[in-house]
Amino acid sequence: MTKVFDRPEQFAETALKGFCAANADRVTMVPHGAVRAAPGARGKVALLVGGGSGHYPAFLGYVGTGFADAAVAGDVFASPSTAWIHGVAKAAHRGGGVILGFGNYAGDVLNFGAAAERLRAEGIDARILAVTDDVASAGADERSKRRGVAGDVPVFKIVGAAAEAGLDMDAVMAVAAKVNEATVSFGVAFDGCTLPGQGRPLFTVDTGQVGMGLGIHGEPGISTQAMMPAMDLARTLLEPLLAERPAGHDGRVAVILNGLGRTKYEELFVLWHHLTGMLADAGLTVVEPEVGEFVTSLDMAGCSLTLTWLDDELEGYWRAPADAPAFRKGSVTRPLDTEAVEAGTEALAEIVPGSPASQEAGRRVAALIGHVAAALADAEEELGRIDAQAGDGDHGQGMARGSAAAAVAAEQAVIAGAGAGTILSLAGDAWADRAGGTSGALWGVALRAWGQVLGDAEKPSAQTIAQGAQAAHEAIVRLGGAQVGDKTLVDALVPFVRVLNDQVAAGETLGVAWAAAAARSTEAADATAQLVPRLGRARPLAERSLGHPDAGAVSLALCARVVGANLSE
């Protein structure tokens, strides 16, 4: 159990401050992250890494010469928001563009992708690097759907070394694609982890059992086996990775044996003793192996094994010197460039008042968001229960926190004289920042896209509102990639948008059209109980989800009904 904290919701923020204070010679704190205290050379490609907190040394511990230029830290097991990533990326930018590196989880894909779009709109070359090393989460024929686990470390180390060597953006990204394709991992859990402030773990493993194919956000394994001797466990970790040896490969590998937070180093060394012989028997030559904690999951008991299939280029970058708080290799001369680091924060833009008609509509928008926040607060426990069937059970909490923040932001924007579009956009940003994770990212991009369609010049018509709903759907699909049938909120959103637009086009009033759309959305959300997830954290646990609706679809339908019931106000 995580025992050392003040307020649970401040755990990640406080840990970030403590980390930066303890490593002030190497890093400088910026809002929601850290950058190198001595920035890299002007014009170099910058590597920003990040994700949820709870995984130290990932990701903050890898900020340093020869490794990452910066790290952004979300709440525990929750993606950092688009705005947080954007701000830290701007602080890290040295003129050569920024690579945004993260493990391939849905919330991270959305938020890092949206941040990259913002950076590119500002003239900064921003590229995406989603690590996909976990062999348990998808087959080799679906490599793009695999999660990122401890493979983050060799991928980011090698990419960071290529950037440190002065390669341009296209050349660094070519190295990134190669090393990501060459990296595979498999992990096991002996027991689950407990979030700060929670009295029980996110999952448990029965006594005498081992969970196979765990995730690092508190997800249980995809199956269980009886506990086995260390030699057999070593073989269990290695065999799935050997099965993916590239044809004709000469056998050089970088190897990381990773503890997940509660497995003692001595236990890892016992495993490494057996793995050494097994790797040699498989004809592999181990290049500078690493044994210890590299990507953890709070206090989870378990371990993972990672192999990176090396060639001459990748081996050179793997061996290259690095000097970060949690990873040092060789001898590094720290840069003499000690210029002040820009904080990278985005000053709140002065709100330009909307037209009187749009301000009036904005007040109604804010009131509706307040109703939604109240309903989600009431539904928090039930949404968490639904989400726990095949997820980590935090959906209700995230929706309640996000909508509450959105309601506050909307009211503040009303006071400042904002129009309907700005109010909805700012509410979306606040929702994403506070909720974190996949749901926060989805609601953030959706409300911002909807707000941009509404604008601040005039009272939105029913047609404009329906067009905004369509824009929200398109933003979610563009950044998240989900389609109908994937068992996500898209299953409830698509019929809502379709019915709303059809009804408005047929001449119905907004109230009538919205009510019909909300009813159809609710039916579609209920029907997700018959689907199995094809995206996100729940995908490896698909069968557990069968018979239970998707929490994201249920919450979206609930929001639609609440808005419909209060439109007359």
C-alpha positions as CSV (number, residue, x, y, z in Angstrom):
1,M,0.0,0.0,0.0
2,T,1.2,3.6,-0.8
3,K,1.5,5.0,2.7
4,V,3.4,8.3,2.4
5,F,1.3,11.2,1.1
6,D,-0.6,14.2,2.2
7,R,-3.8,14.7,0.1
8,P,-4.0,11.8,-2.4
9,E,-5.0,14.1,-5.3
10,Q,-1.7,16.1,-4.7
11,F,0.6,13.0,-4.6
12,A,1.9,13.4,-8.1
13,E,2.4,17.1,-7.9
14,T,4.3,16.9,-4.5
15,A,6.4,14.0,-5.8
16,L,7.4,16.1,-8.8
17,K,8.5,19.0,-6.5
18,G,10.5,16.7,-4.3
19,F,12.2,15.0,-7.3
20,C,13.3,18.4,-8.7
21,A,14.5,19.6,-5.4
22,A,16.6,16.4,-4.9
23,N,18.1,16.7,-8.4
24,A,18.5,20.5,-8.8
25,D,22.0,20.0,-10.3
26,R,20.5,18.1,-13.2
27,V,16.9,19.3,-13.7
28,T,14.8,22.4,-13.5
29,M,11.2,22.3,-12.6
30,V,8.6,23.7,-15.0
31,P,4.8,23.5,-14.5
32,H,3.9,19.8,-14.6
33,G,7.3,18.6,-15.5
34,A,11.1,19.0,-15.6
35,V,13.7,20.0,-18.2
36,R,17.5,19.7,-18.2
37,A,19.1,22.3,-15.9
38,A,21.8,22.7,-18.7
39,P,19.9,22.6,-22.0
40,G,21.2,20.8,-25.0
41,A,22.8,22.5,-27.9
42,R,20.9,25.1,-29.9
43,G,19.2,23.5,-32.9
44,K,19.2,19.9,-31.5
45,V,16.1,17.7,-31.7
46,A,14.5,17.7,-28.2
47,L,13.1,14.5,-26.7
48,L,10.1,14.9,-24.4
49,V,9.0,11.8,-22.5
50,G,6.1,11.3,-20.2
51,G,2.9,9.8,-19.0
52,G,1.2,9.2,-15.7
53,S,3.0,9.4,-12.4
54,G,3.5,6.3,-10.3
55,H,6.2,4.7,-12.6
56,Y,9.4,6.2,-11.2
57,P,12.2,6.2,-12.5
58,A,10.0,6.6,-15.6
59,F,9.7,9.3,-16.7
60,L,11.3,12.1,-14.7
61,G,14.4,10.0,-13.8
62,Y,15.5,10.0,-17.5
63,V,15.9,13.7,-18.0
64,G,19.6,14.4,-18.7
65,T,22.4,14.6,-21.2
66,G,22.3,11.7,-23.7
67,F,18.8,10.8,-22.7
68,A,15.6,13.0,-22.6
69,D,15.5,16.7,-22.7
70,A,12.3,16.9,-20.6
71,A,9.6,14.9,-18.9
72,V,5.9,15.7,-18.3
73,A,4.2,14.1,-15.4
74,G,0.4,13.4,-15.2
75,D,-1.5,12.4,-12.2
76,V,-1.0,8.8,-10.9
77,F,-1.6,6.4,-13.8
78,A,-3.3,9.2,-15.8
79,S,-2.0,10.9,-19.0
80,P,-0.9,14.5,-18.6
81,S,-3.2,16.9,-20.3
82,T,-2.7,18.4,-23.7
83,A,-1.9,21.8,-22.2
84,W,0.6,20.3,-19.8
85,I,2.5,18.5,-22.6
86,H,2.4,21.6,-24.8
87,G,3.9,23.8,-22.1
88,V,6.7,21.4,-21.2
89,A,7.5,20.8,-24.9
90,K,7.9,24.5,-25.5
91,A,10.2,24.7,-22.5
92,A,12.3,21.9,-24.0
93,H,12.4,23.1,-27.6
94,R,15.9,24.0,-28.8
95,G,15.0,24.9,-32.4
96,G,15.3,21.5,-34.0
97,G,11.8,20.3,-33.2
98,V,10.4,18.1,-30.4
99,I,9.7,14.4,-30.3
100,L,6.9,13.5,-27.9
101,G,7.6,10.0,-26.5
102,F,5.1,7.9,-24.5
103,G,3.8,4.4,-23.9
104,N,1.0,3.5,-26.3
105,Y,-2.0,4.0,-24.0
106,A,-5.2,5.6,-25.2
107,G,-5.2,8.7,-23.0
108,D,-1.5,9.4,-23.9
109,V,-2.2,8.9,-27.6
110,L,-4.9,11.5,-27.4
111,N,-3.2,14.1,-25.3
112,F,0.3,13.9,-26.9
113,G,-1.3,13.9,-30.3
114,A,-3.4,17.0,-29.6
115,A,-0.3,18.7,-28.1
116,A,1.7,17.9,-31.3
117,E,-1.1,19.5,-33.4
118,R,-0.9,22.7,-31.3
119,L,2.9,22.8,-31.5
120,R,2.8,22.3,-35.3
121,A,0.2,25.1,-35.6
122,E,2.8,27.3,-33.9
123,G,5.5,26.4,-36.3
124,I,7.3,23.8,-34.1
125,D,8.1,20.5,-35.8
126,A,6.5,18.0,-33.4
127,R,6.6,14.3,-33.9
128,I,5.0,11.4,-32.1
129,L,6.8,8.3,-30.7
130,A,4.4,5.8,-29.2
131,V,6.3,2.8,-27.7
132,T,4.7,-0.6,-28.5
133,D,6.8,-3.3,-26.9
134,D,4.3,-5.4,-24.8
135,V,3.9,-8.7,-26.6
136,A,1.0,-9.8,-24.2
137,S,-1.2,-6.9,-25.3
138,A,-1.4,-7.8,-29.1
139,G,0.1,-10.2,-31.6
140,A,3.0,-9.4,-33.9
141,D,0.5,-8.7,-36.7
142,E,-1.1,-5.9,-34.6
143,R,2.1,-4.3,-33.4
144,S,0.5,-0.8,-33.4
145,K,-2.0,-1.9,-30.7
146,R,0.6,-3.1,-28.3
147,R,1.1,-1.2,-25.0
148,G,4.3,0.5,-24.0
149,V,5.9,-1.0,-20.8
150,A,9.6,-1.2,-19.8
151,G,10.6,-1.0,-23.5
152,D,10.2,2.7,-23.0
153,V,13.7,2.8,-21.5
154,P,15.8,1.3,-24.4
155,V,13.7,3.1,-27.0
156,F,14.0,6.5,-25.3
157,K,17.7,6.0,-24.4
158,I,18.6,5.2,-28.0
159,V,16.5,8.0,-29.5
160,G,17.9,10.4,-27.0
161,A,21.5,9.4,-27.9
162,A,20.7,9.9,-31.6
163,A,19.3,13.4,-30.9
164,E,22.4,14.2,-28.7
165,A,24.6,13.1,-31.6
166,G,23.1,16.0,-33.7
167,L,21.0,14.1,-36.1
168,D,18.2,16.1,-37.7
169,M,14.5,15.3,-37.0
170,D,13.9,12.9,-39.9
171,A,17.1,10.9,-39.1
172,V,16.2,10.7,-35.4
173,M,12.7,9.5,-36.2
174,A,14.1,6.9,-38.5
175,V,16.2,5.6,-35.5
176,A,13.0,5.8,-33.4
177,A,11.0,3.7,-35.8
178,K,13.8,1.1,-36.0
179,V,14.3,0.7,-32.2
180,N,10.6,0.6,-31.4
181,E,10.2,-2.2,-33.9
182,A,13.2,-4.0,-32.4
183,T,12.0,-3.9,-28.8
184,V,9.8,-6.5,-27.1
185,S,8.7,-7.0,-23.4
186,F,6.7,-9.4,-21.3
187,G,5.8,-9.1,-17.6
188,V,4.3,-10.9,-14.7
189,A,2.6,-9.8,-11.5
190,F,2.7,-11.4,-8.0
191,D,0.3,-8.9,-6.5
192,G,-1.4,-5.6,-7.4
193,C,-0.7,-2.0,-6.5
194,T,-2.7,0.5,-4.4
195,L,-3.4,4.1,-5.3
196,P,-2.6,6.8,-2.7
197,G,-5.5,7.1,-0.4
198,Q,-7.1,3.8,-1.4
199,G,-7.6,1.0,1.0
200,R,-7.3,-1.9,-1.4
201,P,-5.3,-2.7,-4.5
202,L,-6.5,-2.2,-8.0
203,F,-6.4,-6.0,-8.5
204,T,-5.1,-9.0,-6.5
205,V,-3.4,-12.2,-7.5
206,D,-4.5,-15.3,-5.7
207,T,-2.0,-16.9,-3.3
208,G,0.2,-19.3,-5.2
209,Q,-0.6,-17.8,-8.6
210,V,1.2,-15.5,-11.1
211,G,-0.5,-13.0,-13.3
212,M,0.8,-13.2,-16.9
213,G,1.1,-10.2,-19.2
214,L,0.4,-7.3,-16.8
215,G,0.1,-3.7,-17.6
216,I,1.8,-0.9,-15.7
217,H,-1.3,1.1,-14.9
218,G,-2.6,-1.4,-12.4
219,E,-4.1,-3.7,-15.0
220,P,-4.1,-7.4,-14.0
221,G,-2.5,-10.0,-16.2
222,I,-4.4,-11.6,-19.1
223,S,-4.2,-15.0,-17.5
224,T,-2.8,-16.7,-14.3
225,Q,-0.5,-19.7,-13.7
226,A,0.6,-21.5,-10.6
227,M,3.7,-19.9,-8.9
228,M,6.8,-21.6,-10.2
229,P,10.5,-21.8,-9.3
230,A,12.8,-19.0,-10.5
231,M,14.2,-21.0,-13.4
232,D,10.8,-21.7,-14.8
233,L,9.8,-18.1,-14.3
234,A,12.9,-16.9,-16.2
235,R,11.9,-19.2,-19.0
236,T,8.3,-17.9,-19.0
237,L,9.6,-14.3,-19.3
238,L,12.0,-15.1,-22.1
239,E,10.2,-17.5,-24.4
240,P,7.6,-15.0,-25.8
241,L,10.4,-12.6,-26.6
242,L,12.6,-15.2,-28.4
243,A,9.6,-16.1,-30.6
244,E,9.9,-12.6,-32.1
245,R,13.6,-12.7,-33.0
246,P,14.0,-11.1,-36.4
247,A,14.9,-13.4,-39.2
248,G,18.7,-13.5,-39.8
249,H,19.5,-11.5,-36.7
250,D,23.0,-11.9,-35.4
251,G,21.9,-12.2,-31.7
252,R,23.1,-8.9,-30.2
253,V,20.6,-7.7,-27.6
254,A,20.1,-5.0,-25.1
255,V,18.4,-6.6,-22.1
256,I,16.4,-5.0,-19.2
257,L,15.1,-7.0,-16.2
258,N,12.8,-4.6,-14.5
259,G,11.2,-4.7,-11.1
260,L,7.8,-3.2,-10.8
261,G,8.1,-1.6,-7.3
262,R,7.9,-4.3,-4.7
263,T,10.1,-7.1,-6.0
264,K,13.5,-7.0,-4.3
265,Y,16.7,-6.6,-6.2
266,E,18.0,-9.9,-4.9
267,E,15.0,-11.6,-6.4
268,L,15.8,-10.0,-9.7
269,F,19.4,-11.2,-9.5
270,V,18.2,-14.7,-8.9
271,L,16.2,-14.4,-12.2
272,W,19.1,-12.9,-13.9
273,H,21.3,-15.8,-12.9
274,H,19.0,-18.1,-14.8
275,L,18.4,-15.8,-17.7
276,T,22.2,-15.4,-18.4
277,G,22.5,-19.1,-19.3
278,M,19.2,-19.1,-21.2
279,L,20.2,-16.1,-23.3
280,A,23.5,-17.7,-24.1
281,D,21.8,-21.0,-25.0
282,A,19.6,-19.1,-27.4
283,G,22.7,-17.8,-29.2
284,L,22.3,-14.2,-27.9
285,T,25.1,-11.8,-27.0
286,V,24.0,-9.5,-24.2
287,V,25.2,-5.9,-24.6
288,E,25.4,-3.9,-21.3
289,P,22.4,-5.4,-19.5
290,E,20.4,-3.5,-16.9
291,V,18.8,-5.2,-13.8
292,G,16.8,-3.1,-11.4
293,E,13.8,-0.8,-11.3
294,F,13.2,1.2,-14.5
295,V,9.4,1.4,-15.1
296,T,7.5,0.6,-11.9
297,S,3.8,0.6,-11.0
298,L,3.7,2.1,-7.5
299,D,3.9,-0.9,-5.1
300,M,3.1,-3.7,-7.6
301,A,4.9,-6.9,-7.0
302,G,6.3,-8.4,-10.2
303,C,8.8,-8.0,-13.0
304,S,9.2,-7.7,-16.7
305,L,11.9,-8.6,-19.3
306,T,12.7,-6.5,-22.3
307,L,14.9,-7.3,-25.3
308,T,16.0,-4.9,-28.0
309,W,17.4,-6.6,-31.1
310,L,20.5,-4.5,-31.9
311,D,22.4,-3.7,-35.1
312,D,25.6,-1.6,-35.4
313,E,23.7,1.7,-35.3
314,L,21.4,0.8,-32.4
315,E,24.2,-0.7,-30.4
316,G,26.2,2.5,-30.7
317,Y,23.4,4.6,-29.4
318,W,22.6,2.1,-26.6
319,R,26.3,2.2,-25.4
320,A,26.5,6.0,-25.8
321,P,27.1,8.0,-22.5
322,A,24.1,9.3,-20.6
323,D,23.8,11.2,-17.4
324,A,20.3,11.4,-15.9
325,P,19.2,11.1,-12.2
326,A,18.1,7.5,-12.6
327,F,20.3,6.3,-15.5
328,R,24.0,6.8,-16.0
329,K,26.2,5.3,-18.6
330,G,29.8,6.1,-19.5
331,S,31.3,9.5,-18.9
332,V,29.4,12.6,-19.9
333,T,30.6,16.2,-20.1
334,R,27.7,18.3,-19.1
335,P,26.9,21.2,-21.5
336,L,28.2,24.6,-20.5
337,D,25.1,26.3,-21.8
338,T,23.4,27.3,-18.6
339,E,21.0,29.8,-20.0
340,A,17.8,30.3,-18.1
341,V,15.1,27.8,-19.1
342,E,11.8,29.3,-20.2
343,A,9.0,28.1,-18.0
344,G,7.0,27.1,-21.0
345,T,3.7,28.1,-19.3
346,E,0.9,29.4,-21.4
347,A,-0.3,32.7,-19.9
348,L,-4.0,32.8,-19.9
349,A,-5.1,34.8,-22.9
350,E,-7.2,37.7,-22.1
351,I,-10.7,36.8,-22.9
352,V,-12.2,38.8,-25.7
353,P,-15.9,39.5,-24.8
354,G,-18.4,37.8,-27.0
355,S,-21.4,39.5,-28.6
356,P,-24.4,40.1,-26.2
357,A,-26.3,37.3,-27.8
358,S,-23.3,34.9,-27.5
359,Q,-22.7,35.9,-23.9
360,E,-26.3,35.1,-23.1
361,A,-25.9,31.7,-24.8
362,G,-22.7,31.2,-22.9
363,R,-24.4,31.7,-19.6
364,R,-26.8,28.9,-20.6
365,V,-23.9,26.7,-21.7
366,A,-22.2,27.2,-18.3
367,A,-25.5,26.4,-16.5
368,L,-25.8,23.1,-18.5
369,I,-22.2,22.2,-17.6
370,G,-23.0,22.8,-14.0
371,H,-26.0,20.3,-14.3
372,V,-23.7,17.8,-15.9
373,A,-21.1,18.1,-13.2
374,A,-23.7,17.5,-10.5
375,A,-25.1,14.4,-12.3
376,L,-21.6,13.0,-12.7
377,A,-20.8,13.6,-9.1
378,D,-23.9,11.6,-8.1
379,A,-22.9,8.8,-10.6
380,E,-19.2,8.6,-9.6
381,E,-19.5,5.4,-7.7
382,E,-21.6,3.6,-10.3
383,L,-19.4,4.6,-13.2
384,G,-16.4,3.4,-11.2
385,R,-18.0,0.1,-10.6
386,I,-18.8,-0.4,-14.4
387,D,-15.2,0.6,-15.3
388,A,-13.7,-1.8,-12.9
389,Q,-15.1,-4.8,-14.8
390,A,-12.2,-4.6,-17.2
391,G,-10.4,-1.4,-16.4
392,D,-8.9,0.3,-13.3
393,G,-12.2,1.6,-11.9
394,D,-11.2,5.3,-12.1
395,H,-13.7,6.5,-14.7
396,G,-16.3,7.8,-12.3
397,Q,-13.6,9.7,-10.4
398,G,-12.1,11.2,-13.5
399,M,-15.5,12.3,-14.9
400,A,-16.6,13.9,-11.6
401,R,-13.3,15.8,-11.2
402,G,-13.2,16.8,-14.9
403,S,-16.7,18.1,-15.1
404,A,-16.4,20.0,-11.8
405,A,-13.3,21.8,-13.1
406,A,-15.2,22.5,-16.3
407,A,-18.1,24.0,-14.4
408,V,-15.7,26.3,-12.5
409,A,-13.9,27.4,-15.7
410,A,-17.2,28.0,-17.5
411,E,-18.5,30.3,-14.6
412,Q,-15.2,32.2,-14.6
413,A,-15.4,32.7,-18.3
414,V,-19.0,34.0,-18.0
415,I,-17.8,36.6,-15.5
416,A,-15.1,37.6,-17.9
417,G,-17.7,38.2,-20.6
418,A,-16.8,35.3,-22.9
419,G,-19.1,34.1,-25.6
420,A,-20.5,30.6,-25.9
421,G,-17.7,29.2,-28.0
422,T,-14.9,30.4,-25.7
423,I,-16.8,29.2,-22.6
424,L,-17.2,25.7,-24.1
425,S,-13.6,25.6,-25.2
426,L,-12.2,26.7,-21.8
427,A,-14.5,24.2,-20.1
428,G,-13.0,21.5,-22.3
429,D,-9.4,22.5,-21.4
430,A,-10.2,22.5,-17.7
431,W,-12.0,19.1,-18.0
432,A,-9.0,17.5,-19.7
433,D,-6.5,19.1,-17.2
434,R,-8.4,17.8,-14.1
435,A,-9.7,14.5,-15.2
436,G,-6.6,13.2,-16.9
437,G,-6.5,9.9,-18.6
438,T,-8.4,8.9,-21.8
439,S,-11.8,10.2,-20.8
440,G,-10.4,13.6,-19.9
441,A,-8.5,13.8,-23.2
442,L,-11.6,12.9,-25.2
443,W,-13.9,15.3,-23.5
444,G,-11.3,18.0,-23.7
445,V,-10.8,17.8,-27.5
446,A,-14.5,17.3,-28.1
447,L,-15.6,20.4,-26.2
448,R,-12.9,22.5,-27.6
449,A,-13.8,21.4,-31.2
450,W,-17.5,22.1,-30.4
451,G,-16.7,25.5,-29.0
452,Q,-14.7,26.5,-32.1
453,V,-17.8,25.8,-34.2
454,L,-20.1,27.8,-32.0
455,G,-17.8,30.9,-32.0
456,D,-18.5,34.1,-30.0
457,A,-20.1,36.3,-32.6
458,E,-23.8,35.4,-32.4
459,K,-26.3,33.2,-30.7
460,P,-25.7,29.6,-31.8
461,S,-28.6,28.1,-33.9
462,A,-29.7,24.6,-33.7
463,Q,-27.9,23.9,-36.9
464,T,-24.7,25.3,-35.5
465,I,-25.0,23.2,-32.4
466,A,-25.5,20.1,-34.4
467,Q,-22.5,21.0,-36.6
468,G,-20.5,21.4,-33.4
469,A,-21.4,17.9,-32.3
470,Q,-20.2,16.6,-35.6
471,A,-16.9,18.5,-35.2
472,A,-16.5,17.0,-31.7
473,H,-17.0,13.5,-33.0
474,E,-14.4,14.1,-35.8
475,A,-11.8,15.4,-33.3
476,I,-12.2,12.4,-31.1
477,V,-11.9,10.0,-34.0
478,R,-8.9,11.9,-35.5
479,L,-6.9,11.8,-32.3
480,G,-8.1,8.6,-30.7
481,G,-8.8,6.4,-33.6
482,A,-11.9,4.6,-32.1
483,Q,-14.7,3.5,-34.3
484,V,-18.2,2.2,-33.7
485,G,-17.9,-1.3,-32.3
486,D,-14.7,-0.7,-30.4
487,K,-16.6,-0.5,-27.1
488,T,-15.8,3.1,-26.3
489,L,-17.8,6.3,-25.8
490,V,-17.8,6.6,-29.7
491,D,-20.5,3.9,-29.7
492,A,-22.8,6.3,-27.9
493,L,-21.5,9.5,-29.5
494,V,-22.0,8.5,-33.2
495,P,-25.7,7.7,-32.9
496,F,-26.2,10.9,-30.8
497,V,-24.5,13.1,-33.5
498,R,-26.4,11.4,-36.3
499,V,-29.8,11.7,-34.8
500,L,-29.2,15.3,-33.6
501,N,-28.2,16.3,-37.1
502,D,-31.0,14.4,-38.8
503,Q,-33.6,15.8,-36.5
504,V,-32.4,19.4,-36.9
505,A,-32.2,19.0,-40.6
506,A,-35.8,17.8,-40.6
507,G,-36.9,21.1,-38.9
508,E,-37.3,19.9,-35.3
509,T,-36.5,22.3,-32.5
510,L,-33.3,21.8,-30.6
511,G,-35.1,20.5,-27.6
512,V,-36.9,17.8,-29.5
513,A,-33.9,16.9,-31.6
514,W,-31.6,16.7,-28.5
515,A,-34.1,14.5,-26.6
516,A,-34.3,12.0,-29.5
517,A,-30.5,12.0,-29.9
518,A,-30.0,11.4,-26.1
519,A,-32.5,8.5,-26.1
520,R,-30.7,6.9,-29.1
521,S,-27.4,7.4,-27.4
522,T,-28.6,5.7,-24.2
523,E,-29.8,2.7,-26.2
524,A,-26.4,2.4,-27.9
525,A,-24.6,2.7,-24.6
526,D,-26.6,-0.1,-23.1
527,A,-25.9,-2.2,-26.2
528,T,-22.1,-2.0,-25.6
529,A,-22.6,-4.7,-23.0
530,Q,-22.6,-7.2,-25.9
531,L,-19.3,-5.9,-27.3
532,V,-15.7,-6.7,-26.3
533,P,-13.2,-3.8,-26.3
534,R,-10.8,-3.5,-29.2
535,L,-8.9,-0.5,-27.9
536,G,-7.4,0.8,-24.7
537,R,-6.5,-0.8,-21.4
538,A,-9.5,-3.1,-21.4
539,R,-8.5,-4.8,-24.6
540,P,-6.3,-7.5,-23.1
541,L,-9.1,-8.3,-20.7
542,A,-11.8,-8.3,-23.3
543,E,-13.8,-11.3,-22.1
544,R,-14.2,-9.8,-18.6
545,S,-16.0,-6.9,-20.2
546,L,-18.6,-9.0,-22.0
547,G,-22.0,-8.5,-20.4
548,H,-21.1,-5.1,-19.0
549,P,-21.6,-1.8,-20.8
550,D,-18.7,0.6,-21.5
551,A,-18.3,3.2,-18.8
552,G,-17.4,5.9,-21.2
553,A,-20.4,5.3,-23.4
554,V,-22.7,5.2,-20.3
555,S,-21.3,8.5,-18.9
556,L,-21.7,10.2,-22.3
557,A,-25.3,9.1,-22.6
558,L,-25.9,10.3,-19.1
559,C,-24.5,13.7,-20.0
560,A,-26.7,13.8,-23.1
561,R,-29.8,13.1,-21.0
562,V,-28.9,15.7,-18.4
563,V,-28.4,18.4,-21.0
564,G,-31.7,17.4,-22.7
565,A,-33.6,17.6,-19.5
566,N,-32.3,21.1,-18.8
567,L,-32.3,22.7,-22.2
568,S,-35.6,24.5,-21.5
569,E,-33.9,26.5,-18.9
